[in-house]
């Protein structure tokens, strides 16, 4: 789909923009929402986050916009440096782009990207959200990483394959594809 470096960066930007918002929502509402409401006694997740003064990140409470900004910056950098280039190469190792149906080839790229980005971003998240107040231990970090991968991988796979990438590709086509009609 993207034909030059600018288009690749725009595609990565759109992908990460949607993905980070989806993951923050998934993490706060789906995985941790009931615990946040129970601990604070709030009637909704957003009220629970506000009651505790934000989201715990880097050993302190940060507002949600700061959490999204930090995750966006790291995810965009990782996507541009590792995710897109490596997933394309992995897909090319399995299929020849010119001889493979585009849907199969794009699906292979999506699966490779999830396989690379999910463990990498989960590892970063295990550092971001580590309970530093309890002291640091490498085994706790690794256990948190494994837990995050187990929670995030199914969500990453299905959301990227069936929601995020179709949405991003549609928006990308609207931005860059000019019909002669």
PEQUI-V660998 format. One record per residue. SS is DSSP state (2 for helix, 1 for strand, 0 for the rest). PHI is phi in whole degrees, 0 to 359 (NA if undefined). OMEGA is omega in radians with two decimals (none if undefined). Layout:
BEGIN
((SS	PHI	OMEGA) (SS	PHI	OMEGA))
END
This chain:
BEGIN
((0	NA	3.10) (0	292	-3.05) (0	256	-3.14) (0	222	-3.07) (2	296	3.11) (2	299	3.13) (2	296	3.09) (2	298	3.13) (2	293	3.11) (2	295	3.12) (2	298	3.10) (2	297	3.12) (2	301	3.14) (2	298	3.14) (2	299	-3.10) (2	291	3.12) (2	301	3.14) (2	289	-3.07) (2	297	-3.10) (2	298	3.10) (2	298	3.12) (2	297	-3.11) (2	288	3.09) (2	296	3.08) (2	299	-3.13) (2	301	-3.09) (2	294	-3.06) (2	283	-3.04) (2	270	-3.02) (2	280	-3.05) (2	280	-2.99) (0	251	-3.03) (2	301	-3.10) (2	293	3.11) (2	293	3.12) (2	299	3.14) (2	293	-3.13) (2	293	-3.11) (2	294	-3.07) (2	267	-3.09) (0	76	-3.12) (0	280	-3.11) (0	266	3.06) (0	213	-3.10) (2	294	-3.13) (2	297	3.06) (2	293	3.10) (2	295	3.11) (2	296	3.11) (2	295	-3.13) (2	295	3.14) (0	269	3.05) (0	89	3.12) (0	126	-3.13) (1	248	-3.13) (1	289	3.11) (1	207	-3.14) (0	58	3.09) (0	78	3.12) (1	211	3.10) (1	274	3.11) (1	236	3.06) (0	293	-3.09) (2	301	-3.12) (2	299	3.12) (2	290	3.09) (2	299	3.13) (2	297	3.14) (2	296	3.12) (2	298	-3.12) (2	296	3.12) (2	299	-3.11) (2	301	3.13) (2	293	-3.12) (2	293	3.13) (2	296	3.09) (2	300	-3.14) (2	295	3.11) (2	297	-3.12) (2	288	-3.09) (2	278	-3.01) (2	242	-2.96) (2	302	-3.09) (2	295	-3.09) (2	297	-3.10) (2	289	-3.14) (2	292	3.09) (2	295	3.11) (2	297	3.10) (2	297	3.11) (2	295	3.11) (2	291	3.07) (2	290	-3.09) (2	263	-3.08) (0	231	3.00) (0	270	-3.05) (0	305	-3.10) (0	285	-3.08) (0	258	-3.09) (0	257	3.09) (0	303	-3.08) (2	304	-3.14) (2	295	3.11) (2	295	-3.11) (2	294	3.12) (2	295	3.09) (2	295	3.10) (2	296	3.11) (2	297	3.13) (2	299	-3.13) (2	297	3.11) (2	295	3.12) (2	297	3.10) (2	299	-3.13) (2	298	3.11) (2	269	-3.01) (2	286	-3.10) (2	298	3.09) (2	295	-3.12) (2	293	3.13) (2	290	3.07) (2	296	3.10) (2	295	3.09) (2	298	3.13) (2	297	3.12) (2	294	3.01) (2	283	-3.10) (2	300	-3.00) (0	255	-3.13) (0	299	3.12) (0	283	-3.07) (2	298	3.12) (2	299	-3.12) (2	265	-3.06) (0	91	-3.10) (0	250	3.03) (0	216	-3.07) (2	299	3.13) (2	293	3.06) (2	294	3.10) (2	300	-3.13) (2	295	3.09) (2	294	3.08) (2	296	3.12) (2	297	3.13) (2	299	3.11) (2	298	3.14) (2	296	3.10) (2	298	3.14) (2	296	3.09) (2	287	-2.96) (2	276	-3.02) (2	299	3.12) (2	299	3.11) (2	297	-3.14) (2	299	-3.09) (2	299	-3.05) (2	288	-3.14) (2	291	3.11) (2	292	-3.06) (2	290	-2.98) (2	251	-3.10) (2	233	-2.97) (2	294	-3.11) (2	294	3.04) (2	300	3.10) (2	296	-3.12) (2	297	3.13) (2	296	3.11) (2	295	3.11) (2	297	3.14) (2	298	3.10) (2	297	3.11) (2	295	-3.13) (2	282	-2.93) (2	243	-3.12) (0	264	3.13) (0	254	3.07) (0	278	3.12) (0	277	-3.08) (0	291	none))
END
